[in-house]
Amino acid sequence: MRVLLVHPSPLLFSEIYLRLEPLGLELVAAALQQAGHEVRLIDLQASSPDHYRDSVRTWRPDALGFSLNYLANVPEVIDLAIEAKEELPDCHVMVGGHSASFVAAELLAHARGAIDCVVRGEGEGVAPTVLEAFAGSANLDTIPGVVTANGEGPPPALIANLNRLHPARGLLSQRKRYFIGELDPCASIEFTRGCPWDCVFCSAWTFYGRSYRMLTPEAAAEDLASIAEPNVFIVDDVAFIRGEHGMAIADEIDRRKVRKRYYLETRADVLLRNREVFQRWVKLGLRYMFLGIEAMDEEGLKLHRKRVHQGQNDQALALARELGIVTAVNIIADPDWDERRFEIVRQWAISVPEIVNLTINTPYPGTEIWLTESRNFTSRDYRLFDVQHAVLPTKMPLRRFYEEFVRTQEVLSRKHLGLQALWDVAGIAFSLLARGQTNFIRMLWKFNKIYSPERLYADHQRPVRYEMSLPRTTAGTMTSAERSQLYIHHPGTAHGEAHP
């Protein structure tokens, strides 16, 4: 079959700070190629919608596969699927990805027949079987993880062997468009999959059933050695939970003499527990780290169920400074915040050397707060579920809340993108320009164009064609039965599991 795989357009924050290659879709592409299909891949983060439409019209694929990792892209994917079906009525359409897994039935209802099935769980394991069903040799309703308008198959199963496939990176012609900060261009890689913690605002643990699986050090290093870009983002939810695994990958990288610069994400307690591992990776090229701090006090950490203490966060930031790692942290802004709370965050963010980012507390399908949040949603517009819009009632008038939110973001942005900061990175900027890389330079000037209280507020006034279904509500603590309903993959089904 001719198969066209499509990643949707960028979200608000990714218009400025980063643009990452669609690694999951590249793995699905590799699985389909291995099964003998002819595959093309379009990433609308880096390509225009016209390129997608031209491909549908001229190449005339037999099947379309959309990646839907972010809830805010739901309307776009539905519209693209409907448009494709109008052009090619016999083309089969499937949708998969993280967010799609939690809203499968809704997607099918919204699409009114334009989507043939939704794949819940890990797509590269089941996509070839879905293509067989499209060809008529299997029944969609019997495939694990597949949901159709007529029913669904058994629960999805986790992939037993993560070493089997390498991403089909060669399908993306515009690889120079991917970056994160000054790591420009930047590829992505996966060493592990899953997260064993259970933060209330996160759906990684409900998607993977609190499992944690690892590629072999040899497979991880082999994939890394195949990457042409000088910079690599390690996409693991929490890097180097198992210190010995991180050391083993480092050994393989040394043996292959691979030299890159790295950006990764981890937790404060993991960093403190595995100091030697991160110290080793600094020697290999680790330059940037994202620490999910989320809150500035014990009350907030307990509310988010981070299972770390403020003292550990402070120690981890001090250790990262000592190791010479540039660290970014995230603080979750609650809609209950007032002017004083925003000002406290601004003053703290200015006082520390770290890059501080702000997101808005947003209950997503698959998270505990999706069910337990007692406040009513003020909007069910999928496009607003991007952690940059408030979808819960704000203590201040909504416009005033956005003024404080953007003002805080501006302060944080000027700290790292102001005149002195620009002078500090002038050498990097000129070096990138000399190599024809402009992503980082464009990022420096985009903030005011992208972020404004007027734009954020106006987004709430747009006509809503697709509304999210309300969750059933739960008062107080969830029961074990209610908690289990959140899972895409249930605990105990994975190979190579680890727990904190």
NULONU-562803 format. One record per residue (C-alpha): residue in three letters; y, x, z. Coordinates in nm, 4 decimals. Layout:
<pts>
PT torkol yy xx zz
PT ALA Y X Z
...
</pts>
This chain:
<pts>
PT torkol yy xx zz
PT MET 0.0000 0.0000 0.0000
PT ARG 0.3635 0.0954 -0.0450
PT VAL 0.5150 0.0776 0.3020
PT LEU 0.8858 0.0982 0.3853
PT LEU 0.9638 0.1761 0.7508
PT VAL 1.3152 0.1012 0.8762
PT HIS 1.5103 0.2027 1.1862
PT PRO 1.8191 -0.0155 1.2552
PT SER 2.1849 0.0862 1.2915
PT PRO 2.3340 0.2848 1.5836
PT LEU 2.4531 0.1253 1.9062
PT LEU 2.8019 0.1631 2.0514
PT PHE 2.7423 0.4807 2.2563
PT SER 2.5384 0.6474 1.9823
PT GLU 2.8343 0.6120 1.7452
PT ILE 2.9947 0.8908 1.9487
PT TYR 2.7714 1.1078 2.1628
PT LEU 2.4410 1.1402 1.9831
PT ARG 2.2233 1.0396 1.6928
PT LEU 1.8519 1.1001 1.7439
PT GLU 1.5780 1.1016 1.4850
PT PRO 1.3453 0.7976 1.5028
PT LEU 1.0480 0.9862 1.6468
PT GLY 0.8335 0.6799 1.7140
PT LEU 0.8731 0.5554 1.3588
PT GLU 0.7869 0.9014 1.2260
PT LEU 0.4606 0.8852 1.4223
PT VAL 0.3830 0.5423 1.2744
PT ALA 0.4568 0.6882 0.9299
PT ALA 0.2169 0.9771 0.9960
PT ALA -0.0588 0.7345 1.0982
PT LEU -0.0082 0.5259 0.7844
PT GLN -0.0052 0.8323 0.5609
PT GLN -0.3275 0.9482 0.7229
PT ALA -0.4755 0.6074 0.6388
PT GLY -0.3890 0.6592 0.2706
PT HIS -0.0701 0.4543 0.2359
PT GLU 0.2422 0.5568 0.0446
PT VAL 0.5231 0.5607 0.3011
PT ARG 0.9009 0.5811 0.2863
PT LEU 1.1333 0.5823 0.5860
PT ILE 1.4975 0.4727 0.6083
PT ASP 1.7073 0.5307 0.9186
PT LEU 2.0180 0.3110 0.9168
PT GLN 2.1716 0.5377 1.1781
PT ALA 2.2131 0.7911 0.8978
PT SER 2.1845 0.5795 0.5806
PT SER 2.3778 0.2786 0.4554
PT PRO 2.2476 -0.0806 0.4421
PT ASP 2.2918 -0.0586 0.0646
PT HIS 2.0319 0.2203 0.0556
PT TYR 1.7891 -0.0127 0.2331
PT ARG 1.8631 -0.3002 -0.0046
PT ASP 1.8257 -0.0767 -0.3104
PT SER 1.4886 0.0458 -0.1824
PT VAL 1.3631 -0.3084 -0.1276
PT ARG 1.4828 -0.4196 -0.4703
PT THR 1.3721 -0.1182 -0.6777
PT TRP 1.0711 0.0265 -0.4947
PT ARG 0.9398 -0.3217 -0.4023
PT PRO 0.7260 -0.2288 -0.1017
PT ASP 0.4108 -0.4226 -0.0210
PT ALA 0.4904 -0.4053 0.3501
PT LEU 0.7957 -0.3524 0.5670
PT GLY 0.7899 -0.2180 0.9209
PT PHE 1.0944 -0.2375 1.1488
PT SER 1.1369 -0.0322 1.4642
PT LEU 1.3078 -0.2270 1.7435
PT ASN 1.3578 -0.0089 2.0502
PT TYR 1.6920 -0.1576 2.1535
PT LEU 1.7558 -0.5230 2.2315
PT ALA 2.1036 -0.5113 2.0780
PT ASN 1.9474 -0.4540 1.7337
PT VAL 1.7475 -0.7803 1.7403
PT PRO 1.9891 -0.9851 1.5225
PT GLU 2.0173 -0.7061 1.2645
PT VAL 1.6409 -0.6677 1.2311
PT ILE 1.5894 -1.0432 1.1976
PT ASP 1.8559 -1.0668 0.9269
PT LEU 1.7118 -0.7686 0.7375
PT ALA 1.3640 -0.9219 0.7528
PT ILE 1.4887 -1.2596 0.6241
PT GLU 1.6808 -1.0877 0.3454
PT ALA 1.3730 -0.8874 0.2415
PT LYS 1.1524 -1.1977 0.2331
PT GLU 1.4021 -1.3719 0.0083
PT GLU 1.3905 -1.0755 -0.2312
PT LEU 1.0129 -1.0175 -0.2009
PT PRO 0.8339 -1.3340 -0.0822
PT ASP 0.4924 -1.1618 -0.0913
PT CYS 0.6033 -0.8592 0.1129
PT HIS 0.4415 -0.8407 0.4578
PT VAL 0.6798 -0.7756 0.7491
PT MET 0.5895 -0.6311 1.0894
PT VAL 0.8171 -0.5385 1.3798
PT GLY 0.7323 -0.3036 1.6657
PT GLY 0.8966 -0.0855 1.9258
PT HIS 0.9844 -0.0907 2.2939
PT SER 1.2117 -0.3966 2.3051
PT ALA 1.0091 -0.5863 2.0458
PT SER 0.7102 -0.5630 2.2791
PT PHE 0.8903 -0.7661 2.5462
PT VAL 1.0376 -1.0369 2.3176
PT ALA 0.7637 -1.0772 2.0567
PT ALA 0.7445 -1.4565 2.0627
PT GLU 1.1233 -1.4878 2.0450
PT LEU 1.1414 -1.2647 1.7394
PT LEU 0.8883 -1.4748 1.5545
PT ALA 1.0713 -1.7959 1.6434
PT HIS 1.4124 -1.6626 1.5384
PT ALA 1.2803 -1.5249 1.2082
PT ARG 1.1376 -1.8596 1.0929
PT GLY 0.8451 -1.7056 0.9052
PT ALA 1.0213 -1.3931 0.7773
PT ILE 0.8297 -1.1756 1.0290
PT ASP 0.4529 -1.1907 0.9874
PT CYS 0.3681 -1.0210 1.3151
PT VAL 0.5062 -0.8250 1.6088
PT VAL 0.3193 -0.5219 1.7394
PT ARG 0.3316 -0.4825 2.1168
PT GLY 0.2666 -0.1364 2.2594
PT GLU 0.2205 0.1950 2.0826
PT GLY 0.2612 0.1357 1.7112
PT GLU 0.0920 0.4417 1.5618
PT GLY -0.2428 0.3345 1.7052
PT VAL -0.2439 -0.0149 1.5591
PT ALA -0.0246 -0.0007 1.2451
PT PRO -0.3079 0.1057 1.0087
PT THR -0.5184 -0.1885 1.1286
PT VAL -0.2261 -0.4252 1.0698
PT LEU -0.2016 -0.2971 0.7113
PT GLU -0.5753 -0.3669 0.6665
PT ALA -0.5142 -0.7218 0.7837
PT PHE -0.2247 -0.7582 0.5412
PT ALA -0.4662 -0.6506 0.2659
PT GLY -0.7032 -0.9256 0.3724
PT SER -0.9835 -0.7240 0.5337
PT ALA -0.9046 -0.8165 0.8944
PT ASN -0.7595 -1.1043 1.0963
PT LEU -0.4189 -1.0346 1.2503
PT ASP -0.4918 -1.2585 1.5474
PT THR -0.7836 -1.0406 1.6576
PT ILE -0.5962 -0.7060 1.6652
PT PRO -0.5071 -0.5797 2.0157
PT GLY -0.1339 -0.5999 2.0768
PT VAL -0.0533 -0.8060 1.7665
PT VAL 0.1398 -1.1336 1.8044
PT THR 0.1774 -1.3915 1.5265
PT ALA 0.3177 -1.7428 1.5094
PT ASN -0.0417 -1.8697 1.5335
PT GLY -0.1484 -1.6684 1.8369
PT GLU -0.2067 -1.3156 1.9587
PT GLY -0.4851 -1.0662 1.9922
PT PRO -0.6135 -0.8981 2.3090
PT PRO -0.3701 -0.6893 2.5195
PT PRO -0.2642 -0.3609 2.3581
PT ALA -0.4496 -0.0426 2.4427
PT LEU -0.2898 0.2941 2.5101
PT ILE -0.3616 0.5706 2.2603
PT ALA -0.6385 0.7904 2.3932
PT ASN -0.5389 1.1079 2.2091
PT LEU -0.1696 1.1948 2.1723
PT ASN -0.2570 1.5220 1.9981
PT ARG -0.3937 1.3561 1.6852
PT LEU -0.0655 1.3138 1.4961
PT HIS 0.2538 1.5082 1.4347
PT PRO 0.5658 1.3098 1.3354
PT ALA 0.6244 1.2760 0.9595
PT ARG 0.9636 1.4468 0.9821
PT GLY 0.9631 1.5316 0.6127
PT LEU 1.0292 1.1666 0.5215
PT LEU 1.3891 1.1906 0.6433
PT SER 1.6142 1.3628 0.3927
PT GLN 1.9315 1.3507 0.6051
PT ARG 1.8060 1.5546 0.8973
PT LYS 2.1426 1.7266 0.9420
PT ARG 2.2814 1.3956 1.0688
PT TYR 2.0894 1.4156 1.3981
PT PHE 2.2649 1.5712 1.6983
PT ILE 2.3322 1.5429 2.0706
PT GLY 2.6637 1.6891 2.1814
PT GLU 2.7091 2.0374 2.0405
PT LEU 2.3380 2.0696 1.9643
PT ASP 2.4068 2.0006 1.5998
PT PRO 2.1738 1.9545 1.4176
PT CYS 1.9061 1.8549 1.6672
PT ALA 1.5432 1.7464 1.6213
PT SER 1.3397 1.5529 1.8785
PT ILE 0.9966 1.6200 2.0261
PT GLU 0.7599 1.4583 2.2738
PT PHE 0.5528 1.6552 2.5249
PT THR 0.4511 1.3663 2.7513
PT ARG 0.4612 0.9887 2.7411
PT GLY 0.5273 0.7408 3.0201
PT CYS 0.6798 0.7369 3.3678
PT PRO 0.4942 0.6837 3.6971
PT TRP 0.8016 0.5686 3.8939
PT ASP 0.9122 0.2047 3.9132
PT CYS 1.2922 0.1810 3.9158
PT VAL 1.4001 -0.1836 3.9142
PT PHE 1.6418 -0.1436 3.6204
PT CYS 1.3958 0.0351 3.3900
PT SER 1.1198 -0.0919 3.1605
PT ALA 0.9531 0.2421 3.0827
PT TRP 0.7015 0.1970 3.3634
PT THR 0.6207 -0.1629 3.2720
PT PHE 0.5729 -0.0652 2.9085
PT TYR 0.3333 0.2194 2.9879
PT GLY 0.1741 0.0688 3.2977
PT ARG 0.3053 0.3545 3.5164
PT SER 0.0854 0.5938 3.3215
PT TYR 0.1788 0.9517 3.2380
PT ARG -0.0029 1.1241 2.9529
PT MET 0.0389 1.4749 2.8225
PT LEU -0.0105 1.6461 2.4906
PT THR -0.2116 1.9644 2.5174
PT PRO 0.0127 2.2721 2.5407
PT GLU -0.1303 2.3913 2.2091
PT ALA -0.0472 2.0648 2.0279
PT ALA 0.3012 2.0521 2.1806
PT ALA 0.3808 2.4105 2.0798
PT GLU 0.2348 2.3638 1.7322
PT ASP 0.4617 2.0641 1.6708
PT LEU 0.7606 2.2532 1.8085
PT ALA 0.6902 2.5539 1.5851
PT SER 0.6984 2.3247 1.2793
PT ILE 1.0561 2.2101 1.3507
PT ALA 1.3212 2.3713 1.1303
PT GLU 1.6254 2.2740 1.3392
PT PRO 1.7575 2.5307 1.5915
PT ASN 1.8066 2.2636 1.8589
PT VAL 1.5516 2.0246 2.0094
PT PHE 1.5834 1.7210 2.2351
PT ILE 1.2731 1.6715 2.4521
PT VAL 1.2476 1.2922 2.4669
PT ASP 1.0090 1.2636 2.7641
PT ASP 1.1236 0.9995 3.0147
PT VAL 1.0872 1.2623 3.2888
PT ALA 1.0321 1.6197 3.1759
PT PHE 0.7917 1.8529 3.3579
PT ILE 0.6536 1.6174 3.6219
PT ARG 0.3475 1.8389 3.6139
PT GLY 0.4829 2.1881 3.6629
PT GLU 0.1670 2.3567 3.5377
PT HIS 0.1919 2.1645 3.2107
PT GLY 0.5489 2.2812 3.1553
PT MET 0.4437 2.6401 3.2256
PT ALA 0.1490 2.6155 2.9869
PT ILE 0.3724 2.4908 2.7041
PT ALA 0.6119 2.7772 2.7791
PT ASP 0.3230 3.0228 2.7466
PT GLU 0.2321 2.8800 2.4059
PT ILE 0.5934 2.8912 2.2905
PT ASP 0.6212 3.2546 2.3975
PT ARG 0.2989 3.3360 2.2185
PT ARG 0.4325 3.1817 1.8968
PT LYS 0.7758 3.3441 1.9471
PT VAL 0.9534 3.0100 1.8993
PT ARG 1.3224 3.0242 1.9879
PT LYS 1.5256 2.7056 2.0142
PT ARG 1.7930 2.5512 2.2356
PT TYR 1.6815 2.2502 2.4382
PT TYR 1.8131 1.9311 2.5972
PT LEU 1.5866 1.7315 2.8305
PT GLU 1.5855 1.4516 3.0883
PT THR 1.4340 1.4698 3.4347
PT ARG 1.4704 1.3590 3.7974
PT ALA 1.6320 1.5363 4.0907
PT ASP 1.3098 1.5537 4.2924
PT VAL 1.1141 1.6884 3.9931
PT LEU 1.3738 1.9616 3.9375
PT LEU 1.3661 2.0633 4.3039
PT ARG 0.9853 2.0645 4.3155
PT ASN 0.9472 2.2695 3.9968
PT ARG 1.2322 2.5193 4.0174
PT GLU 1.0251 2.7995 3.8605
PT VAL 0.9378 2.5839 3.5605
PT PHE 1.3000 2.5043 3.4791
PT GLN 1.3972 2.8660 3.5417
PT ARG 1.1354 2.9697 3.2869
PT TRP 1.2655 2.7187 3.0337
PT VAL 1.6215 2.8447 3.0762
PT LYS 1.4921 3.1790 2.9482
PT LEU 1.3341 2.9943 2.6549
PT GLY 1.6622 2.8258 2.5637
PT LEU 1.7117 2.5230 2.7914
PT ARG 2.0869 2.4566 2.7855
PT TYR 2.1404 2.0908 2.8750
PT MET 1.9799 1.8498 3.1185
PT PHE 2.0277 1.4823 3.1906
PT LEU 1.9673 1.3769 3.5517
PT GLY 1.9376 1.0050 3.6192
PT ILE 2.1436 0.9985 3.9395
PT GLU 2.2396 0.6286 3.8872
PT ALA 2.4204 0.5886 4.2243
PT MET 2.6501 0.7912 4.4511
PT ASP 2.5233 0.6664 4.7872
PT GLU 2.2013 0.5824 4.9704
PT GLU 2.2620 0.2080 4.9406
PT GLY 2.2818 0.2252 4.5627
PT LEU 1.9771 0.4514 4.5336
PT LYS 1.7752 0.2109 4.7468
PT LEU 1.8966 -0.0867 4.5427
PT HIS 1.7781 0.0777 4.2192
PT ARG 1.4563 0.1978 4.3898
PT LYS 1.5062 0.5535 4.2688
PT ARG 1.2858 0.6902 4.5514
PT VAL 1.5187 0.9870 4.6025
PT HIS 1.7920 1.0471 4.8596
PT GLN 2.1534 1.1451 4.8013
PT GLY 2.0840 1.4827 4.9590
PT GLN 1.8193 1.5539 4.6968
PT ASN 2.0617 1.4630 4.4185
PT ASP 2.3215 1.7021 4.5612
PT GLN 2.0635 1.9799 4.5920
PT ALA 1.9429 1.9224 4.2366
PT LEU 2.2963 1.9436 4.0953
PT ALA 2.3530 2.2661 4.2887
PT LEU 2.0265 2.4103 4.1558
PT ALA 2.1117 2.3189 3.7966
PT ARG 2.4472 2.4957 3.8363
PT GLU 2.2705 2.7991 3.9778
PT LEU 2.0320 2.8073 3.6834
PT GLY 2.3214 2.7804 3.4385
PT ILE 2.2149 2.4443 3.2944
PT VAL 2.4933 2.2134 3.1759
PT THR 2.4082 1.8841 3.3439
PT ALA 2.4947 1.5272 3.2518
PT VAL 2.4504 1.2451 3.5020
PT ASN 2.4665 0.8686 3.4715
PT ILE 2.6229 0.6235 3.7161
PT ILE 2.5391 0.2536 3.6858
PT ALA 2.8490 0.0351 3.7183
PT ASP 2.7757 -0.3016 3.8757
PT PRO 2.9661 -0.6111 3.7591
PT ASP 3.0616 -0.6571 4.1262
PT TRP 3.2770 -0.3449 4.1167
PT ASP 3.6509 -0.3782 4.1774
PT GLU 3.9422 -0.1443 4.1017
PT ARG 3.8832 0.0592 4.4161
PT ARG 3.5195 0.1284 4.3286
PT PHE 3.6079 0.2441 3.9785
PT GLU 3.8759 0.4730 4.1238
PT ILE 3.6240 0.6289 4.3660
PT VAL 3.3912 0.7038 4.0746
PT ARG 3.6758 0.8543 3.8708
PT GLN 3.7817 1.0834 4.1527
PT TRP 3.4262 1.1981 4.2181
PT ALA 3.3580 1.2566 3.8489
PT ILE 3.6698 1.4708 3.8145
PT SER 3.5752 1.6765 4.1214
PT VAL 3.2320 1.7874 3.9935
PT PRO 3.1615 2.0156 3.6948
PT GLU 2.8905 1.7883 3.5532
PT ILE 2.9301 1.5577 3.2541
PT VAL 2.9432 1.2071 3.4073
PT ASN 2.8536 0.8996 3.2042
PT LEU 2.8944 0.5349 3.3001
PT THR 2.6715 0.2432 3.2016
PT ILE 2.6802 -0.1215 3.3102
PT ASN 2.3991 -0.2756 3.5126
PT THR 2.2059 -0.4845 3.2592
PT PRO 1.8854 -0.6804 3.3279
PT TYR 1.6518 -0.6150 3.0350
PT PRO 1.3264 -0.7964 2.9553
PT GLY 1.0492 -0.5912 3.1106
PT THR 1.2531 -0.4903 3.4166
PT GLU 1.2207 -0.6364 3.7639
PT ILE 1.5869 -0.7342 3.7733
PT TRP 1.5254 -0.9402 3.4585
PT LEU 1.3235 -1.1744 3.6804
PT THR 1.4781 -1.1267 4.0232
PT GLU 1.8481 -1.1238 3.9376
PT SER 1.9884 -1.4334 4.1052
PT ARG 2.3195 -1.4381 3.9172
PT ASN 2.3298 -1.6359 3.5956
PT PHE 2.3757 -1.4649 3.2633
PT THR 2.7193 -1.5140 3.1147
PT SER 2.5810 -1.4474 2.7666
PT ARG 2.2453 -1.4505 2.5926
PT ASP 2.3736 -1.2676 2.2861
PT TYR 2.1274 -0.9848 2.2180
PT ARG 2.4109 -0.7693 2.0801
PT LEU 2.5714 -0.7462 2.4262
PT PHE 2.2594 -0.6045 2.5913
PT ASP 2.3496 -0.2399 2.5320
PT VAL 2.4589 -0.1244 2.8828
PT GLN 2.8169 -0.1106 2.7543
PT HIS 2.8862 -0.4832 2.7984
PT ALA 2.8732 -0.7016 3.1095
PT VAL 2.6246 -0.9877 3.0765
PT LEU 2.6451 -1.0864 3.4433
PT PRO 2.9483 -1.2390 3.6177
PT THR 3.2115 -0.9800 3.7030
PT LYS 3.4060 -0.9796 4.0283
PT MET 3.7252 -0.9082 3.8384
PT PRO 3.8239 -1.1113 3.5315
PT LEU 3.6092 -0.9830 3.2448
PT ARG 3.8987 -0.8338 3.0493
PT ARG 4.0209 -0.6550 3.3630
PT PHE 3.6688 -0.5236 3.4273
PT TYR 3.6611 -0.3750 3.0774
PT GLU 4.0043 -0.2183 3.1304
PT GLU 3.8742 -0.0357 3.4379
PT PHE 3.5463 0.0530 3.2688
PT VAL 3.7174 0.2005 2.9614
PT ARG 3.9816 0.3719 3.1744
PT THR 3.7029 0.5412 3.3688
PT GLN 3.5231 0.6384 3.0488
PT GLU 3.8510 0.7799 2.9128
PT VAL 3.8985 0.9975 3.2208
PT LEU 3.5426 1.1262 3.1916
PT SER 3.5877 1.1833 2.8197
PT ARG 3.9158 1.3756 2.8587
PT LYS 3.7498 1.5978 3.1164
PT HIS 3.5135 1.7328 2.8511
PT LEU 3.7007 1.6506 2.5294
PT GLY 4.0600 1.7179 2.6378
PT LEU 4.2797 2.0031 2.5115
PT GLN 4.1395 2.2629 2.7513
PT ALA 3.7834 2.1493 2.6824
PT LEU 3.8490 2.1651 2.3074
PT TRP 3.9820 2.5173 2.3454
PT ASP 3.6677 2.6104 2.5401
PT VAL 3.4407 2.4864 2.2604
PT ALA 3.6552 2.6138 1.9727
PT GLY 3.4091 2.8910 1.8988
PT ILE 3.1188 2.6474 1.8869
PT ALA 3.3176 2.4096 1.6667
PT PHE 3.4081 2.6778 1.4126
PT SER 3.0512 2.8066 1.4076
PT LEU 2.9188 2.4565 1.3332
PT LEU 3.1773 2.3987 1.0622
PT ALA 3.0810 2.7271 0.9003
PT ARG 2.7257 2.5961 0.8731
PT GLY 2.8379 2.2604 0.7355
PT GLN 2.7644 2.0664 1.0578
PT THR 3.0366 1.8112 1.1363
PT ASN 2.8690 1.5692 1.3797
PT PHE 2.9997 1.7427 1.6933
PT ILE 3.3524 1.7807 1.5514
PT ARG 3.3692 1.4134 1.4569
PT MET 3.2463 1.3201 1.8052
PT LEU 3.5490 1.4904 1.9642
PT TRP 3.7914 1.2496 1.7967
PT LYS 3.5961 0.9241 1.7988
PT PHE 3.6322 0.7968 2.1564
PT ASN 3.9525 0.5948 2.1254
PT LYS 3.8361 0.4465 1.7969
PT ILE 3.5062 0.3247 1.9423
PT TYR 3.5947 0.2381 2.3033
PT SER 3.8676 -0.0123 2.3863
PT PRO 3.8882 -0.3057 2.6298
PT GLU 3.9977 -0.5247 2.3389
PT ARG 3.6876 -0.4442 2.1354
PT LEU 3.4475 -0.4931 2.4261
PT TYR 3.6111 -0.8228 2.5246
PT ALA 3.6259 -0.9458 2.1641
PT ASP 3.2531 -0.8844 2.1268
PT HIS 3.1987 -1.1781 2.3658
PT GLN 3.3900 -1.4098 2.1340
PT ARG 3.1681 -1.3556 1.8282
PT PRO 2.9592 -1.6500 1.7044
PT VAL 2.6027 -1.6233 1.8376
PT ARG 2.3264 -1.7047 1.5909
PT TYR 2.0337 -1.5748 1.7962
PT GLU 2.0226 -1.6419 2.1690
PT MET 1.7796 -1.4803 2.4084
PT SER 1.5461 -1.7043 2.6060
PT LEU 1.6262 -1.7180 2.9757
PT PRO 1.3732 -1.5550 3.2069
PT ARG 1.2017 -1.7507 3.4744
PT THR 1.3737 -1.6679 3.8012
PT THR 1.2177 -1.5358 4.1157
PT ALA 1.3761 -1.5538 4.4589
PT GLY 1.3423 -1.2493 4.6817
PT THR 1.0575 -1.0014 4.6447
PT MET 0.8216 -1.0406 4.3517
PT THR 0.4590 -1.1220 4.4099
PT SER 0.1930 -0.8915 4.2655
PT ALA 0.1026 -1.1578 4.0083
PT GLU 0.4639 -1.1865 3.8927
PT ARG 0.4965 -0.8095 3.8807
PT SER 0.1845 -0.7774 3.6669
PT GLN 0.3312 -1.0141 3.4067
PT LEU 0.5978 -0.7550 3.3293
PT TYR 0.3466 -0.5037 3.1965
PT ILE 0.2802 -0.4356 2.8300
PT HIS 0.0029 -0.1894 2.9196
PT HIS -0.1574 -0.2567 3.2540
PT PRO -0.2100 0.0254 3.5073
PT GLY -0.5391 0.2111 3.4940
PT THR -0.5852 0.1949 3.1171
PT ALA -0.4545 0.5373 3.0228
PT HIS -0.6078 0.8803 2.9882
PT GLY -0.4473 1.1693 3.1742
PT GLU -0.2561 0.9541 3.4231
PT ALA -0.0387 1.0941 3.6976
PT HIS 0.1422 0.9322 3.9888
PT PRO 0.4286 1.0667 4.1997
</pts>
